[in-house]
Amino acid sequence: MDRDFLIDLFADFGPVSIRKMFSGYGISADGTNFALALRAGLYFRADDQTIPQFEAEGSKPFQYQTRTKTVTVNSYWQLPARLFDDSEDLANWARAALAAAQRAALRKRPKAGKSTKRKVTKQTAGKAASGRKQSAKGRATRATKTPRR
């Protein structure tokens, strides 16, 4: 599959961004990657809500071989071959894949309210205060030391 073929394929869905990825292309809309076009075929993002639809069509999840095993990626499923000839239905499947990708992105975001700021304890507050009130002798000693490498 080449870039022009993919753009035509998704014409009823709407504009997509296509970029090189692995041995094929990553396909995204609104900044969210929802499909992969690889040597073995076209794979759409799937989740618990959409996997039954793929299973009903006899599709399989994306798989690849390593030196020691076969890895199955359950989040991408092969697009049923019949959809290559039905652009309206393909657009519906693409919308469902985009929704699945957006749901996955929401699950990955950090929880609101959790702070990444460093916790200040009495001990660290004391160290910070003592560093600011350092004597002239302490500054002179520190300045004469050679920096670590």
DSSP file (Angstrom, degrees, kcal/mol; ACC not computed):
  #  RESIDUE AA STRUCTURE BP1 BP2  ACC     N-H-->O    O-->H-N    N-H-->O    O-->H-N    TCO  KAPPA ALPHA  PHI   PSI    X-CA   Y-CA   Z-CA
    1    1 A M              0   0    0      0, 0.0     2,-0.2     0, 0.0    40,-0.0   0.000 360.0 360.0 360.0 131.1    0.0    0.0    0.0
    2    2 A D     >  -     0   0    0      1,-0.1     4,-2.1    22,-0.0     5,-0.2  -0.623 360.0 -99.9-106.8 171.8    1.3    3.4   -0.9
    3    3 A R  H  > S+     0   0    0      1,-0.2     4,-2.2    -2,-0.2     5,-0.2   0.883 119.7  49.7 -55.7 -47.6    0.5    6.8    0.4
    4    4 A D  H  > S+     0   0    0      1,-0.2     4,-2.3     2,-0.2    -1,-0.2   0.893 109.0  52.6 -63.5 -40.8   -1.8    7.8   -2.4
    5    5 A F  H  > S+     0   0    0      1,-0.2     4,-2.4     2,-0.2    -1,-0.2   0.917 110.3  48.5 -60.1 -43.3   -3.8    4.6   -2.1
    6    6 A L  H  X S+     0   0    0     -4,-2.1     4,-1.8     2,-0.2    -2,-0.2   0.892 109.1  52.0 -66.8 -39.9   -4.3    5.2    1.6
    7    7 A I  H  < S+     0   0    0     -4,-2.2    -1,-0.2     1,-0.2    -2,-0.2   0.928 113.3  45.1 -61.5 -44.4   -5.4    8.8    1.1
    8    8 A D  H >< S+     0   0    0     -4,-2.3     3,-1.5     1,-0.2     4,-0.3   0.891 109.1  56.8 -64.2 -39.7   -8.0    7.6   -1.4
    9    9 A L  H 3< S+     0   0    0     -4,-2.4     3,-0.4     1,-0.3    -1,-0.2   0.861 111.5  41.9 -60.7 -37.0   -9.1    4.7    0.9
   10   10 A F  T >X S+     0   0    0     -4,-1.8     4,-2.3     1,-0.2     3,-0.5   0.223  80.5 111.4 -96.1  13.6   -9.9    7.1    3.7
   11   11 A A  T <4 S+     0   0    0     -3,-1.5    -1,-0.2     1,-0.3    -2,-0.1   0.882  80.4  46.0 -57.8 -42.3  -11.6    9.8    1.5
   12   12 A D  T 34 S+     0   0    0     -3,-0.4    -1,-0.3    -4,-0.3    -2,-0.1   0.749 111.7  53.5 -73.5 -22.8  -15.1    9.1    2.9
   13   13 A F  T <4 S-     0   0    0     -3,-0.5    -2,-0.2     1,-0.3    -1,-0.2   0.907 113.9-113.8 -74.7 -44.5  -13.7    9.1    6.5
   14   14 A G     <  -     0   0    0     -4,-2.3    -1,-0.3     2,-0.0     2,-0.1  -0.802  54.8 -18.9 132.7-176.4  -12.0   12.5    6.2
   15   15 A P        -     0   0    0      0, 0.0     2,-0.3     0, 0.0    15,-0.2  -0.353  60.8-174.6 -66.5 138.4   -8.5   13.9    6.1
   16   16 A V        -     0   0    0     13,-0.1     2,-0.5    -2,-0.1    13,-0.2  -0.929  22.3-130.7-128.9 154.8   -5.8   11.7    7.6
   17   17 A S  E     -A   28   0A   0     11,-3.1    11,-2.5    -2,-0.3     2,-0.5  -0.901  22.7-164.2-102.8 135.2   -2.1   12.2    8.3
   18   18 A I  E     +A   27   0A   0     -2,-0.5     2,-0.3     9,-0.2     9,-0.2  -0.980  12.8 170.2-124.5 125.9    0.2    9.4    7.0
   19   19 A R  E     -A   26   0A   0      7,-2.1     7,-3.0    -2,-0.5     5,-0.1  -0.975  40.7 -92.6-135.8 150.9    3.7    9.0    8.2
   20   20 A K  E     +A   25   0A   0     -2,-0.3     2,-0.3     5,-0.2     5,-0.3  -0.323  49.3 167.6 -59.2 135.6    6.4    6.4    7.8
   21   21 A M  E >   -A   24   0A   0      3,-2.3     3,-3.0    16,-0.2    16,-0.1  -0.941  53.8 -41.7-155.0 130.0    6.4    3.8   10.6
   22   22 A F  T 3  S-     0   0    0     -2,-0.3     4,-0.1     1,-0.3    16,-0.0  -0.267 124.0 -22.6  51.2-124.1    8.1    0.5   10.9
   23   23 A S  T 3  S+     0   0    0      2,-0.1    -1,-0.3    -3,-0.1     2,-0.2   0.082 139.1   9.3-102.7  23.6    7.8   -1.2    7.5
   24   24 A G  E <  S-A   21   0A   0     -3,-3.0    -3,-2.3    14,-0.1     2,-0.3  -0.491  96.4 -50.9-159.4-130.3    4.8    0.8    6.5
   25   25 A Y  E     -AB  20  37A   0     12,-2.7    12,-2.8    -5,-0.3     2,-0.4  -0.961  25.5-139.7-135.4 149.0    2.7    3.8    7.6
   26   26 A G  E     -AB  19  36A   0     -7,-3.0    -7,-2.1    -2,-0.3     2,-0.5  -0.908  23.3-153.6-100.7 136.6    1.0    5.1   10.7
   27   27 A I  E     +AB  18  35A   0      8,-2.8     7,-2.5    -2,-0.4     8,-1.6  -0.950  19.7 170.6-117.6 127.8   -2.4    6.7   10.0
   28   28 A S  E     -AB  17  33A   0    -11,-2.5   -11,-3.1    -2,-0.5     2,-0.4  -0.923  20.9-162.6-136.4 159.7   -3.8    9.4   12.3
   29   29 A A  E >  S+ B   0  32A   0      3,-2.0     3,-2.0    -2,-0.3   -13,-0.1  -0.994  81.5   1.9-139.2 138.8   -6.6   11.9   12.5
   30   30 A D  T 3  S-     0   0    0     -2,-0.4     3,-0.1     1,-0.3    -1,-0.1   0.825 132.6 -57.4  54.0  33.4   -6.8   14.8   14.8
   31   31 A G  T 3  S+     0   0    0      1,-0.2     2,-0.5     0, 0.0    -1,-0.3   0.546 113.6 115.6  78.7   7.4   -3.3   13.9   16.1
   32   32 A T  E <   -B   29   0A   0     -3,-2.0    -3,-2.0     2,-0.0     2,-0.4  -0.947  62.7-135.7-116.1 122.7   -4.4   10.4   17.2
   33   33 A N  E     +B   28   0A   0     -2,-0.5    -5,-0.3    -5,-0.2     3,-0.1  -0.619  36.2 157.7 -75.1 123.9   -2.9    7.3   15.5
   34   34 A F  E     +     0   0A   0     -7,-2.5    11,-2.8    -2,-0.4     2,-0.3   0.432  54.8  36.1-128.3  -3.0   -5.7    4.9   14.8
   35   35 A A  E     -BC  27  44A   0     -8,-1.6    -8,-2.8     9,-0.2     2,-0.4  -0.994  54.5-152.8-151.3 155.2   -4.4    2.6   12.0
   36   36 A L  E     -BC  26  43A   0      7,-2.7     7,-3.2    -2,-0.3     2,-0.7  -0.998   4.9-159.5-128.4 131.3   -1.3    0.9   10.7
   37   37 A A  E     +BC  25  42A   0    -12,-2.8   -12,-2.7    -2,-0.4     5,-0.2  -0.935  30.1 161.4-109.7 108.6   -0.6    0.0    7.1
   38   38 A L  E >   - C   0  41A   0      3,-3.0     3,-1.8    -2,-0.7   -14,-0.1  -0.682  56.5 -89.8-121.3 173.5    2.1   -2.7    7.1
   39   39 A R  T 3  S+     0   0    0      1,-0.3     3,-0.1    -2,-0.2   -15,-0.0   0.866 125.8  51.9 -50.4 -39.5    3.3   -5.3    4.6
   40   40 A A  T 3  S-     0   0    0      1,-0.2     2,-0.3    38,-0.0    -1,-0.3   0.587 122.8 -81.5 -80.4  -9.9    0.8   -7.8    6.0
   41   41 A G  E <   -C   38   0A   0     -3,-1.8    -3,-3.0     2,-0.0     2,-0.5  -0.958  58.4 -42.8 147.1-164.8   -2.2   -5.5    5.7
   42   42 A L  E     -C   37   0A   0     -2,-0.3    37,-3.2    -5,-0.2     2,-0.4  -0.914  48.5-166.7-108.7 128.5   -4.2   -2.7    7.2
   43   43 A Y  E     -CD  36  78A   0     -7,-3.2    -7,-2.7    -2,-0.5     2,-0.3  -0.953   4.1-155.3-122.1 133.9   -4.8   -2.8   11.0
   44   44 A F  E     -CD  35  77A   0     33,-2.9    33,-2.7    -2,-0.4    -9,-0.2  -0.811  29.7-101.7-107.1 147.8   -7.2   -0.6   13.0
   45   45 A R  E     - D   0  76A   0    -11,-2.8     2,-0.3    -2,-0.3    31,-0.3  -0.424  48.2-176.9 -63.4 138.3   -7.0    0.3   16.6
   46   46 A A        +     0   0    0     29,-2.6     2,-0.2    54,-0.1    51,-0.1  -0.949  14.3 173.1-139.2 156.9   -9.4   -1.9   18.7
   47   47 A D    >>  -     0   0    0     -2,-0.3     4,-2.8    56,-0.0     3,-0.9  -0.804  57.4 -66.4-146.5-170.7  -10.5   -2.2   22.3
   48   48 A D  T 34 S+     0   0    0      1,-0.3    52,-0.0    -2,-0.2    -2,-0.0   0.799 130.8  51.8 -56.3 -30.0  -13.1   -4.2   24.3
   49   49 A Q  T 34 S+     0   0    0      1,-0.1    -1,-0.3     2,-0.1     4,-0.2   0.814 120.9  29.4 -77.5 -29.8  -15.9   -2.3   22.6
   50   50 A T  T X> S+     0   0    0     -3,-0.9     4,-1.4     2,-0.1     3,-0.8   0.655  96.2  83.0-107.9 -17.9  -14.7   -3.0   19.0
   51   51 A I  H 3X S+     0   0    0     -4,-2.8     4,-2.7     1,-0.2     5,-0.2   0.882  87.0  59.4 -56.9 -40.9  -12.9   -6.3   19.2
   52   52 A P  H 3> S+     0   0    0      0, 0.0     4,-2.3     0, 0.0    -1,-0.2   0.865 102.3  54.8 -57.3 -33.8  -16.2   -8.3   18.9
   53   53 A Q  H <> S+     0   0    0     -3,-0.8     4,-0.9     2,-0.2    -2,-0.2   0.909 110.3  45.1 -64.1 -42.5  -16.8   -6.6   15.6
   54   54 A F  H ><>S+     0   0    0     -4,-1.4     5,-2.4    -3,-0.2     3,-0.6   0.914 112.3  51.4 -66.7 -42.9  -13.4   -7.8   14.3
   55   55 A E  H ><5S+     0   0    0     -4,-2.7     3,-1.5     1,-0.2    -2,-0.2   0.889 104.9  56.3 -61.8 -39.3  -14.0  -11.3   15.6
   56   56 A A  H 3<5S+     0   0    0     -4,-2.3    -1,-0.2     1,-0.3    -2,-0.2   0.787 107.7  49.5 -63.4 -26.8  -17.4  -11.5   13.9
   57   57 A E  T <<5S-     0   0    0     -4,-0.9    -1,-0.3    -3,-0.6    -2,-0.2   0.451 119.1-111.4 -89.4  -2.5  -15.6  -10.7   10.6
   58   58 A G  T < 5 +     0   0    0     -3,-1.5    -3,-0.2    -4,-0.4    -2,-0.1   0.655  65.4 152.8  80.8  15.7  -13.0  -13.4   11.2
   59   59 A S      < -     0   0    0     -5,-2.4    -1,-0.2    -6,-0.2    20,-0.1  -0.325  31.9-145.4 -76.1 161.9  -10.2  -10.9   11.6
   60   60 A K        -     0   0    0     -2,-0.1    18,-2.7    19,-0.0     3,-0.1  -0.892  20.8-101.6-124.8 154.7   -7.1  -11.5   13.7
   61   61 A P  E     -E   77   0A   0      0, 0.0    16,-0.3     0, 0.0    13,-0.2  -0.345  52.2 -84.3 -70.9 159.5   -4.9   -9.2   15.9
   62   62 A F  E     -E   73   0A   0     14,-3.1    11,-3.4    11,-0.9     2,-0.3  -0.407  53.7-176.3 -64.0 136.0   -1.7   -7.9   14.5
   63   63 A Q  E     -E   72   0A   0      9,-0.2     2,-0.3    -2,-0.1     9,-0.2  -0.977  10.5-179.4-135.1 148.8    1.2  -10.3   15.0
   64   64 A Y  E     -E   71   0A   0      7,-2.2     7,-3.3    -2,-0.3     2,-0.4  -0.983  23.8-119.0-144.4 158.6    4.9  -10.2   14.4
   65   65 A Q  E     -E   70   0A   0     -2,-0.3     5,-0.2     5,-0.2     2,-0.2  -0.768  20.8-174.5 -99.3 137.6    7.8  -12.6   14.8
   66   66 A T        -     0   0    0      3,-3.2     5,-0.0    -2,-0.4     0, 0.0  -0.553  50.0 -89.9-107.2-175.0   10.9  -12.1   17.0
   67   67 A R  S    S+     0   0    0     -2,-0.2     3,-0.1     1,-0.2    -2,-0.0   0.816 124.6  26.2 -65.4 -28.3   13.8  -14.6   17.0
   68   68 A T  S    S+     0   0    0      1,-0.2     2,-0.3     0, 0.0    -1,-0.2   0.619 124.5   5.3-113.6 -14.6   12.2  -16.6   19.8
   69   69 A K        -     0   0    0      2,-0.0    -3,-3.2    -5,-0.0     2,-0.5  -0.969  65.9 -99.0-160.1 171.2    8.5  -16.1   19.6
   70   70 A T  E     - E   0  65A   0     -2,-0.3     2,-0.5    -5,-0.2    -5,-0.2  -0.906  35.4-151.5-100.0 126.5    5.4  -14.7   18.0
   71   71 A V  E     - E   0  64A   0     -7,-3.3    -7,-2.2    -2,-0.5     2,-0.5  -0.867   4.1-155.7-102.4 129.2    4.1  -11.4   19.6
   72   72 A T  E     - E   0  63A   0     -2,-0.5     2,-0.8    -9,-0.2    -9,-0.2  -0.911   2.3-158.6-105.9 127.7    0.4  -10.6   19.4
   73   73 A V  E >   - E   0  62A   0    -11,-3.4     3,-1.4    -2,-0.5   -11,-0.9  -0.869   6.8-172.9-106.4  98.2   -0.6   -6.9   19.6
   74   74 A N  E 3  S+     0   0A   0     -2,-0.8    -1,-0.1     1,-0.3   -11,-0.1   0.569  75.4  70.1 -71.3  -8.9   -4.3   -7.1   20.7
   75   75 A S  E 3  S+     0   0A   0      1,-0.1   -29,-2.6   -13,-0.1     2,-0.4   0.561  97.6  52.9 -88.2  -6.8   -4.8   -3.3   20.3
   76   76 A Y  E <   -D   45   0A   0     -3,-1.4   -14,-3.1   -31,-0.3     2,-0.3  -0.993  68.2-173.1-129.5 127.5   -4.6   -3.5   16.5
   77   77 A W  E     -DE  44  61A   0    -33,-2.7   -33,-2.9    -2,-0.4     2,-0.1  -0.910  32.0-100.8-121.4 146.3   -6.8   -5.8   14.4
   78   78 A Q  E     -D   43   0A   0    -18,-2.7   -35,-0.3    -2,-0.3     3,-0.1  -0.405  38.6-116.8 -67.5 134.7   -6.6   -6.6   10.7
   79   79 A L        -     0   0    0    -37,-3.2   -37,-0.2    -2,-0.1    -1,-0.1  -0.521  35.6-104.3 -70.6 132.4   -9.3   -4.8    8.6
   80   80 A P    >   -     0   0    0      0, 0.0     3,-1.6     0, 0.0     4,-0.3  -0.337  25.9-127.1 -58.4 137.9  -11.7   -7.2    6.9
   81   81 A A  G >  S+     0   0    0      1,-0.3     3,-1.6     2,-0.2     4,-0.3   0.798 103.8  67.7 -59.4 -32.1  -10.9   -7.5    3.2
   82   82 A R  G >  S+     0   0    0      1,-0.3     3,-1.3     2,-0.2    -1,-0.3   0.770  88.5  67.4 -61.6 -24.7  -14.5   -6.7    2.2
   83   83 A L  G X  S+     0   0    0     -3,-1.6     3,-0.9     1,-0.3     7,-0.3   0.682  82.2  72.8 -73.0 -17.0  -14.1   -3.1    3.5
   84   84 A F  G <  S+     0   0    0     -3,-1.6    -1,-0.3    -4,-0.3    -2,-0.2   0.743 104.3  41.6 -66.7 -20.9  -11.6   -2.2    0.8
   85   85 A D  G <  S+     0   0    0     -3,-1.3     2,-0.4    -4,-0.3    -1,-0.2   0.383 108.8  62.5-104.8   2.0  -14.5   -2.2   -1.6
   86   86 A D    <>  +     0   0    0     -3,-0.9     4,-2.6    -4,-0.2     5,-0.2  -0.779  57.5 177.7-130.1  86.9  -17.0   -0.4    0.6
   87   87 A S  H  > S+     0   0    0     -2,-0.4     4,-1.9     1,-0.2    -1,-0.1   0.809  80.0  53.7 -65.1 -31.5  -15.7    3.1    1.4
   88   88 A E  H  > S+     0   0    0      2,-0.2     4,-1.6     1,-0.2    -1,-0.2   0.937 112.7  42.6 -67.5 -46.0  -18.8    4.1    3.5
   89   89 A D  H  > S+     0   0    0      1,-0.2     4,-2.3     2,-0.2    -2,-0.2   0.885 112.0  54.8 -67.9 -37.7  -18.5    1.1    5.8
   90   90 A L  H  X S+     0   0    0     -4,-2.6     4,-2.6    -7,-0.3    -1,-0.2   0.903 105.5  53.6 -60.5 -40.1  -14.7    1.5    6.0
   91   91 A A  H  X S+     0   0    0     -4,-1.9     4,-2.2     2,-0.2    -1,-0.2   0.888 107.8  50.6 -61.9 -39.0  -15.3    5.1    7.1
   92   92 A N  H  X S+     0   0    0     -4,-1.6     4,-2.0     2,-0.2    -2,-0.2   0.916 111.6  47.0 -64.2 -43.2  -17.6    3.8    9.9
   93   93 A W  H  X S+     0   0    0     -4,-2.3     4,-2.3     1,-0.2    -2,-0.2   0.886 110.7  53.0 -64.9 -38.6  -14.9    1.3   11.0
   94   94 A A  H  X S+     0   0    0     -4,-2.6     4,-2.6     2,-0.2    -2,-0.2   0.894 107.7  51.0 -64.5 -39.8  -12.3    4.1   10.9
   95   95 A R  H  X S+     0   0    0     -4,-2.2     4,-2.3     2,-0.2    -1,-0.2   0.905 111.1  48.5 -62.9 -40.7  -14.4    6.3   13.1
   96   96 A A  H  X S+     0   0    0     -4,-2.0     4,-2.1     2,-0.2    -2,-0.2   0.882 111.6  49.8 -65.9 -38.1  -14.8    3.4   15.6
   97   97 A A  H  X S+     0   0    0     -4,-2.3     4,-2.3     2,-0.2    -2,-0.2   0.898 110.3  50.0 -67.6 -40.6  -11.0    2.8   15.5
   98   98 A L  H  X S+     0   0    0     -4,-2.6     4,-2.3     2,-0.2    -2,-0.2   0.914 110.4  50.4 -63.3 -42.4  -10.3    6.5   16.1
   99   99 A A  H  X S+     0   0    0     -4,-2.3     4,-2.3     2,-0.2    -2,-0.2   0.899 109.9  50.5 -62.1 -40.7  -12.8    6.4   19.1
  100  100 A A  H  X S+     0   0    0     -4,-2.1     4,-2.1   -55,-0.2    -2,-0.2   0.901 110.7  49.2 -63.6 -40.9  -10.9    3.3   20.5
  101  101 A A  H  X S+     0   0    0     -4,-2.3     4,-2.0     2,-0.2    -2,-0.2   0.883 110.9  49.9 -66.3 -38.5   -7.6    5.1   20.1
  102  102 A Q  H  X S+     0   0    0     -4,-2.3     4,-1.9     2,-0.2    -2,-0.2   0.890 109.5  51.0 -68.0 -38.9   -9.0    8.2   21.9
  103  103 A R  H  X S+     0   0    0     -4,-2.3     4,-1.7     1,-0.2    -2,-0.2   0.905 110.2  50.2 -63.0 -40.5  -10.3    6.0   24.7
  104  104 A A  H  X S+     0   0    0     -4,-2.1     4,-1.3     1,-0.2    -2,-0.2   0.891 108.4  52.6 -64.8 -38.8   -6.9    4.4   25.1
  105  105 A A  H  X S+     0   0    0     -4,-2.0     4,-1.0     1,-0.2    -1,-0.2   0.879 107.0  52.7 -64.9 -37.5   -5.2    7.8   25.2
  106  106 A L  H  < S+     0   0    0     -4,-1.9     3,-0.4     1,-0.2    -1,-0.2   0.879 107.0  52.5 -64.9 -37.3   -7.6    8.9   28.0
  107  107 A R  H  < S+     0   0    0     -4,-1.7    -1,-0.2     1,-0.2    -2,-0.2   0.796 108.1  52.1 -68.4 -27.4   -6.6    5.9   30.0
  108  108 A K  H  < S+     0   0    0     -4,-1.3    -1,-0.2    -3,-0.2    -2,-0.2   0.695  85.6 102.7 -83.3 -19.6   -2.9    6.7   29.7
  109  109 A R  S  < S-     0   0    0     -4,-1.0     3,-0.1    -3,-0.4     2,-0.0  -0.320  83.4-101.5 -65.6 145.7   -3.1   10.3   30.9
  110  110 A P        -     0   0    0      0, 0.0    -1,-0.1     0, 0.0     2,-0.1  -0.353  45.3 -95.8 -65.6 149.1   -2.0   10.9   34.4
  111  111 A K    >   -     0   0    0      1,-0.1     3,-1.2    -3,-0.1     2,-0.1  -0.373  42.6-107.8 -65.6 140.5   -4.7   11.3   37.0
  112  112 A A  T 3  S+     0   0    0      1,-0.2    -1,-0.1    -3,-0.1     3,-0.1  -0.414 100.8  30.8 -67.8 143.6   -5.8   14.9   37.7
  113  113 A G  T 3  S+     0   0    0      1,-0.3     2,-0.5    -2,-0.1    -1,-0.2   0.167  82.7 121.7  95.2 -19.0   -4.7   16.2   41.1
  114  114 A K    <   -     0   0    0     -3,-1.2     2,-0.3     2,-0.0    -1,-0.3  -0.689  54.0-147.0 -80.1 124.6   -1.5   14.2   41.4
  115  115 A S        -     0   0    0     -2,-0.5    -1,-0.0     1,-0.1    -3,-0.0  -0.701  19.2-163.0 -95.9 142.2    1.4   16.6   41.8
  116  116 A T        +     0   0    0     -2,-0.3    -1,-0.1     2,-0.1     3,-0.1   0.352  55.4 119.3-100.0   4.3    4.8   16.0   40.4
  117  117 A K  S    S-     0   0    0      1,-0.1     2,-0.2     3,-0.0    -2,-0.1  -0.364  76.1 -99.1 -68.9 150.9    6.3   18.7   42.7
  118  118 A R        -     0   0    0      1,-0.1     2,-0.3    -2,-0.0    -1,-0.1  -0.510  38.2-116.8 -71.7 134.2    8.9   17.6   45.2
  119  119 A K        -     0   0    0     -2,-0.2     2,-0.6    -3,-0.1    -1,-0.1  -0.547  24.3-139.2 -73.7 131.8    7.6   17.1   48.6
  120  120 A V        -     0   0    0     -2,-0.3     2,-0.2     4,-0.1    -1,-0.1  -0.832  24.4-178.5 -96.4 122.1    9.1   19.5   51.2
  121  121 A T     >  -     0   0    0     -2,-0.6     4,-2.5     1,-0.1     5,-0.2  -0.613  43.7-101.2-108.8 173.2    9.9   17.9   54.5
  122  122 A K  H  > S+     0   0    0     -2,-0.2     4,-2.2     1,-0.2     5,-0.1   0.896 123.2  51.3 -60.2 -38.9   11.3   19.6   57.6
  123  123 A Q  H  > S+     0   0    0      2,-0.2     4,-1.9     1,-0.2    -1,-0.2   0.940 112.8  42.2 -67.0 -47.5   14.7   18.1   56.8
  124  124 A T  H  > S+     0   0    0      1,-0.2     4,-2.0     2,-0.2    -1,-0.2   0.848 113.8  53.4 -70.1 -32.0   14.8   19.4   53.2
  125  125 A A  H  X S+     0   0    0     -4,-2.5     4,-2.2     2,-0.2    -1,-0.2   0.900 108.7  50.3 -66.6 -39.1   13.4   22.7   54.2
  126  126 A G  H  X S+     0   0    0     -4,-2.2     4,-2.6    -5,-0.2    -2,-0.2   0.892 109.2  50.8 -64.8 -40.0   16.2   23.0   56.8
  127  127 A K  H  X S+     0   0    0     -4,-1.9     4,-1.8     2,-0.2    -1,-0.2   0.904 110.5  49.1 -64.2 -41.2   18.9   22.2   54.2
  128  128 A A  H  X S+     0   0    0     -4,-2.0     4,-1.3     2,-0.2    -2,-0.2   0.912 112.9  47.0 -65.3 -42.0   17.5   24.9   51.9
  129  129 A A  H  X S+     0   0    0     -4,-2.2     4,-1.4     1,-0.2     3,-0.3   0.910 111.7  50.0 -67.2 -42.0   17.5   27.5   54.6
  130  130 A S  H  < S+     0   0    0     -4,-2.6    -1,-0.2     1,-0.2    -2,-0.2   0.831 106.4  57.0 -67.9 -29.7   21.0   26.6   55.8
  131  131 A G  H >< S+     0   0    0     -4,-1.8     3,-0.7     1,-0.2    -1,-0.2   0.847 107.0  48.2 -67.6 -33.4   22.3   26.9   52.3
  132  132 A R  H 3< S+     0   0    0     -4,-1.3    -1,-0.2    -3,-0.3    -2,-0.2   0.808 111.3  50.3 -75.6 -29.7   21.0   30.4   52.0
  133  133 A K  T 3< S+     0   0    0     -4,-1.4    -1,-0.2    -5,-0.1    -2,-0.1  -0.070  79.0 149.2-100.7  33.3   22.5   31.5   55.3
  134  134 A Q    <   -     0   0    0     -3,-0.7    -3,-0.1     1,-0.1    -4,-0.0  -0.405  46.3-117.2 -71.3 141.4   26.0   30.2   54.6
  135  135 A S     >  -     0   0    0     -2,-0.1     4,-1.9     1,-0.1     5,-0.2  -0.243  22.7-109.8 -73.7 165.5   28.9   32.0   56.2
  136  136 A A  H  > S+     0   0    0      1,-0.2     4,-2.0     2,-0.2     5,-0.1   0.868 120.3  54.7 -62.4 -37.7   31.6   33.8   54.2
  137  137 A K  H  > S+     0   0    0      1,-0.2     4,-2.4     2,-0.2    -1,-0.2   0.910 106.5  50.9 -63.8 -42.4   34.1   31.1   55.4
  138  138 A G  H  > S+     0   0    0      1,-0.2     4,-2.2     2,-0.2    -1,-0.2   0.893 109.9  49.6 -62.6 -41.0   31.8   28.3   54.0
  139  139 A R  H  X S+     0   0    0     -4,-1.9     4,-1.9     1,-0.2    -1,-0.2   0.887 110.9  50.3 -65.1 -38.9   31.5   30.0   50.6
  140  140 A A  H  X S+     0   0    0     -4,-2.0     4,-1.3     2,-0.2    -2,-0.2   0.913 110.8  48.5 -66.6 -42.8   35.3   30.5   50.4
  141  141 A T  H  X S+     0   0    0     -4,-2.4     4,-0.7     1,-0.2     3,-0.4   0.923 112.2  48.5 -62.2 -45.4   35.9   26.8   51.3
  142  142 A R  H >< S+     0   0    0     -4,-2.2     3,-0.6     1,-0.2    -1,-0.2   0.869 108.3  54.8 -64.4 -36.6   33.4   25.6   48.7
  143  143 A A  H 3< S+     0   0    0     -4,-1.9    -1,-0.2     1,-0.2    -2,-0.2   0.784 104.5  54.3 -69.7 -27.5   34.9   27.9   46.0
  144  144 A T  H 3< S+     0   0    0     -4,-1.3    -1,-0.2    -3,-0.4    -2,-0.2   0.636  85.5  99.7 -84.8 -13.1   38.4   26.5   46.4
  145  145 A K  S << S-     0   0    0     -4,-0.7    -3,-0.0    -3,-0.6    -4,-0.0  -0.459  79.1-116.8 -71.9 145.5   37.4   22.8   45.9
  146  146 A T        -     0   0    0     -2,-0.1    -1,-0.1     1,-0.1    -2,-0.1  -0.616  34.7-107.2 -81.5 141.2   38.1   21.4   42.5
  147  147 A P        -     0   0    0      0, 0.0     2,-0.1     0, 0.0    -1,-0.1  -0.321  34.1-109.0 -67.1 148.5   34.9   20.3   40.6
  148  148 A R              0   0    0      1,-0.1     0, 0.0    -2,-0.0     0, 0.0  -0.410 360.0 360.0 -72.8 152.6   34.2   16.6   40.1
  149  149 A R              0   0    0     -2,-0.1    -1,-0.1     0, 0.0     0, 0.0   0.359 360.0 360.0-118.0 360.0   34.6   15.1   36.7
